[in-house]
């Protein structure tokens, strides 16, 4: 069985097409060749997220951190990446683009690259 990690494949895809990538994660990338593209940032640390967005100024943001299991025995707090993490990413983008209007042009180039 071949196991693939979406984040690793996505970083490779962007690099192969000449894109600039910043991988924000609490864990190191699985591909050691991507270490120079990685910044250790906890999705739940709102100020750290805002700081990294302000310094990197991304054109495209993909938020892929989430729990996908649905164990009823777990507390809702176990799913903070799905709630508070999303709110932190939205706030970081909002503050980064506070003086600009967001438009669908920010998302379309990325969608087009995966449609092929």
Buried (B, 14 or more C-beta within 10 A) or exposed (E): EEEEEEBBEBBBEBBEEEBEBBBBBEEEBEBEEBEEBBEEBBBBBBEBBBBBBEEBEBEBBEBEBEEEEEEEEEEEEEBBBBEBBBBBBEBBBEEBBEEEEEEEEBEEEBEEEEEE
